[in-house]
Amino acid sequence: TIDKLFIQKGLHNDLFAELWKLVRLRRINYKHVPLEKINRLTRKNHQGVFAFISPVDFHNIEDIVPALYEKGKNPLILVLDRITDVRNFGAIARTAECAGVDAILIPEQNAAAINADAIKTSAGALHKITICRTWNLKLALQFLKDSGIQLIACTEKTQDNMYKPNYTPPTAIIMGSEEDGVSPEFLKLCDGKAKIPMNGKIASLNVSVATGVILYEALRQRNDS
């Protein structure tokens, strides 16, 4: 899978026209860069284009959800909103795989790079769990709602603790960035919110730890139901 493309600034020829069609058709992440930047990446004849290949395959959430229902599954989806730290992402993937998460949904932009560090931190989980990527996370969340999947945000902006929501129906749990949490526009879409109780003097957990806490509450409820 092509992760992203670097395309030389000012490139306009027949090759570029054909490439642009493929980029738009397959919705590949791209960036226009100076020729010098591509030259620093490779000494081969690159013709103004350099591709980064992802070590994992990406899927469309619109394909995965119907497939889960067809298999008789009760979907548990993990949505990551602007989680950009590679090691946090790898640790989250490892926990998600262990907790039985069916798919991780991430945005094309403002997401951690899936590279060797992420794979290593995940202990190989990124090769086992389904990773979905979307250009428009808001539309993807609306698709989940329309597909009968409730949205639960893990957030400090609620009085409801993490034990109140019922995670046994089809559920997507949204985790936000460590800087400012789940985006307000996504909070508005949510069917429920969950706050992790804190008794210490530090007001927050590392996002990978917080993800593990709430995922295992969901797993506990599902195993007990």
C-alpha positions in Angstrom: 0.0 0.0 0.0 1.3 3.5 -0.9 1.3 5.6 2.3 2.1 8.9 0.6 3.7 10.5 -2.4 6.2 13.3 -2.8 5.6 15.0 -6.2 8.1 17.5 -7.6 6.8 21.1 -7.6 6.0 22.4 -11.1 5.8 18.9 -12.6 3.5 19.1 -15.6 3.8 16.4 -18.3 1.9 13.4 -19.6 3.2 11.2 -16.8 2.0 13.7 -14.2 -1.5 13.8 -15.8 -1.8 10.0 -15.6 -0.4 10.0 -12.0 -2.8 12.7 -10.9 -5.7 10.6 -12.1 -4.5 7.6 -10.0 -3.9 9.8 -7.0 -7.4 11.1 -7.1 -9.0 7.8 -7.9 -7.2 6.0 -5.0 -7.2 9.0 -2.7 -3.5 8.8 -2.0 -2.0 11.2 0.4 0.5 13.5 -1.5 2.7 16.5 -1.1 4.4 18.8 -3.6 8.0 19.2 -2.7 11.2 20.8 -4.2 13.2 18.6 -6.5 16.1 18.8 -4.0 14.1 17.0 -1.4 13.4 14.1 -3.6 17.1 14.0 -4.7 18.0 13.7 -1.0 15.8 10.6 -0.7 17.1 8.7 -3.7 19.8 8.8 -6.3 17.8 6.8 -8.8 15.9 8.2 -11.8 12.7 9.2 -10.0 11.1 11.4 -12.7 9.9 13.8 -10.0 7.9 11.3 -7.9 8.8 9.4 -4.7 6.5 6.9 -3.0 6.5 5.8 0.6 5.2 2.3 1.0 3.3 1.4 4.2 4.2 -1.8 6.0 0.5 -2.5 6.6 -2.5 -2.6 4.3 -5.2 0.1 4.8 -8.9 -0.6 4.4 -12.1 1.4 4.0 -14.4 1.4 7.0 -17.3 1.3 4.6 -16.2 -2.1 3.5 -15.2 -3.5 7.0 -18.4 -2.8 8.9 -20.7 -4.7 6.6 -18.2 -7.6 6.5 -18.2 -7.7 10.3 -22.0 -7.8 10.4 -22.1 -10.5 7.8 -19.8 -12.6 9.9 -22.2 -12.3 12.8 -19.8 -10.1 14.8 -20.7 -7.4 17.4 -18.4 -4.7 16.2 -16.0 -3.0 18.5 -14.1 -0.2 16.7 -11.4 2.1 18.0 -11.2 5.6 16.6 -8.0 7.6 17.0 -8.5 11.4 16.7 -5.1 13.1 16.1 -2.9 10.5 17.8 0.4 11.4 16.3 3.0 9.8 18.5 4.4 6.7 16.8 5.1 4.7 20.0 1.7 5.6 21.6 0.1 4.4 18.4 2.0 1.1 18.5 1.1 0.5 22.1 -2.5 1.3 21.4 -2.6 -1.2 18.5 -1.1 -3.9 20.8 -3.7 -3.3 23.5 -6.5 -3.1 20.9 -5.6 -6.4 19.4 -5.4 -8.1 22.8 -8.8 -6.6 23.7 -10.5 -8.0 20.6 -11.0 -4.7 18.7 -12.2 -5.4 15.2 -10.7 -2.4 13.5 -8.8 0.8 14.2 -10.0 3.9 12.3 -7.5 6.8 11.7 -7.5 10.0 9.6 -5.3 10.4 6.6 -3.9 13.6 8.1 -2.7 14.2 11.7 -2.1 10.5 12.4 1.0 8.7 13.5 3.3 7.3 10.9 3.1 3.5 10.6 6.7 2.7 10.5 9.3 0.3 11.9 9.0 1.9 15.4 5.2 1.6 15.4 5.4 -2.1 14.3 8.0 -2.9 17.0 6.1 -1.1 19.8 2.9 -2.9 18.7 4.7 -6.3 19.1 3.4 -7.2 15.6 -0.2 -6.3 16.4 -0.3 -3.9 13.4 0.1 -6.9 11.1 -2.9 -8.6 12.7 -5.5 -5.9 13.4 -7.4 -4.2 10.7 -6.4 -0.5 10.1 -8.9 1.7 8.3 -8.0 5.2 7.0 -10.3 8.0 5.9 -10.0 11.4 4.4 -13.0 12.7 6.4 -13.2 11.3 9.9 -16.5 13.2 10.6 -18.2 11.5 7.7 -16.7 8.1 8.7 -18.1 8.6 12.2 -21.5 9.4 10.8 -21.3 6.3 8.7 -20.7 4.3 11.9 -23.8 5.8 13.5 -25.9 5.1 10.4 -24.6 1.5 10.6 -26.0 1.1 14.1 -22.7 1.6 15.9 -22.9 3.8 19.0 -20.1 6.4 19.4 -18.6 6.7 22.9 -15.9 9.4 23.5 -13.3 9.0 26.2 -13.1 12.6 27.5 -12.7 14.7 30.6 -15.5 16.9 29.4 -18.3 14.9 31.1 -19.5 14.0 34.5 -20.2 10.4 33.4 -17.5 8.0 34.5 -16.3 5.2 32.2 -18.5 2.6 34.0 -21.8 4.3 33.0 -22.0 3.6 29.3 -23.1 0.2 28.0 -20.4 -1.1 25.7 -22.2 -4.4 24.8 -24.0 -3.1 21.6 -22.0 -2.4 18.5 -19.6 0.4 19.7 -16.9 2.7 18.5 -14.7 4.2 21.2 -13.1 7.5 20.3 -9.7 8.5 21.8 -8.5 12.1 21.3 -5.1 13.8 21.2 -3.1 14.2 24.5 -3.1 17.9 24.0 -6.8 18.7 23.8 -8.7 15.5 23.7 -11.5 14.5 21.3 -12.4 17.2 18.8 -15.6 19.2 19.7 -17.2 18.4 16.4 -16.8 14.7 17.1 -18.1 15.1 20.7 -21.3 16.5 19.2 -21.9 13.3 17.2 -21.3 11.0 20.2 -24.1 8.9 21.8 -22.2 8.8 25.1 -19.1 10.1 26.9 -16.9 8.4 29.4 -14.4 9.9 31.9 -11.7 7.8 33.5 -11.7 8.3 37.3 -8.6 10.0 38.8 -7.6 9.9 42.4 -4.1 11.2 42.1 -2.7 14.7 41.7 -1.8 14.3 38.0 -4.9 15.0 36.0 -4.5 12.7 33.0 -3.1 9.4 31.8 -0.9 8.7 28.8 -3.3 8.1 25.9 -2.2 4.6 25.3 -2.8 3.7 29.0 -6.2 5.5 28.9 -7.1 3.5 25.8 -6.3 0.2 27.6 -8.3 1.2 30.6 -11.5 1.9 28.7 -11.1 -1.0 26.2 -10.8 -3.5 29.0 -14.0 -2.1 30.6 -15.7 -2.7 27.3 -14.3 -6.2 27.2 -15.4 -6.9 30.8 -18.9 -5.9 30.0 -19.0 -7.9 26.8 -17.6 -11.0 28.5 -20.2 -10.7 31.3 -23.2 -10.1 29.1 
